[in-house]
Amino acid sequence: MLHKLAETLELGFWKLAIPLMTRSKAIRALIRSVYKIDNDPRLKKDLALSLAVSCAGFAFSVALFSLILLLA
């Protein structure tokens, strides 16, 4: 029962995804970019470092905002 449901969902997904990938330049570009990121360890490392720096900056700004609210 569960296997049949999963199979039906997968077939429905591919029935929708294949025509979208055929017609849409944006989706093809997105797939190409994701594939490039997935297969390039240096790019993956650079993206992870960028994400870490962005999160640290966000956390610092939230902490600074909270400190300003406490002191005001």
C-alpha positions in Angstrom: 0.0 0.0 0.0 2.7 2.5 1.1 4.9 1.4 -1.8 2.1 2.0 -4.3 1.5 5.5 -2.9 5.2 6.4 -3.0 5.4 5.1 -6.6 2.3 7.1 -7.6 3.7 10.3 -6.0 7.1 9.8 -7.7 5.4 9.3 -11.1 3.3 12.4 -10.6 6.3 14.4 -9.7 8.3 13.4 -12.8 5.2 13.9 -15.0 5.2 17.5 -13.8 9.0 18.1 -13.5 10.1 16.8 -16.9 7.9 19.3 -19.0 9.0 22.1 -16.6 12.6 21.3 -17.1 12.1 21.1 -20.9 10.4 24.5 -21.2 11.9 26.7 -18.5 15.3 28.3 -18.9 15.2 29.4 -15.3 14.7 25.8 -14.0 17.5 24.5 -16.2 19.8 27.2 -14.9 18.9 26.4 -11.3 19.5 22.6 -11.9 22.9 23.5 -13.6 23.9 25.7 -10.6 22.9 23.1 -8.0 24.8 20.4 -9.9 27.9 22.6 -10.1 27.7 23.3 -6.4 27.2 19.7 -5.5 30.2 18.5 -7.6 32.7 21.2 -6.7 34.1 20.8 -3.1 35.9 24.1 -3.2 32.7 26.0 -4.1 30.8 24.0 -1.5 33.5 25.1 1.1 33.3 28.7 0.0 29.5 28.7 0.3 29.6 27.2 3.7 32.1 29.8 4.9 29.9 32.6 3.4 26.9 31.2 5.3 28.9 31.0 8.5 30.1 34.6 8.2 26.5 35.8 7.4 25.1 34.0 10.4 27.8 35.4 12.7 27.0 38.9 11.4 23.3 38.4 11.9 23.9 37.1 15.5 26.2 40.1 16.3 23.6 42.6 15.0 20.8 41.0 17.1 23.1 41.0 20.1 24.0 44.7 19.5 20.4 45.6 19.1 19.4 43.8 22.3 22.2 45.6 24.2 21.1 49.0 22.9 17.6 48.3 24.0 18.8 47.2 27.5 20.9 50.4 27.9 18.3 52.8 26.5 
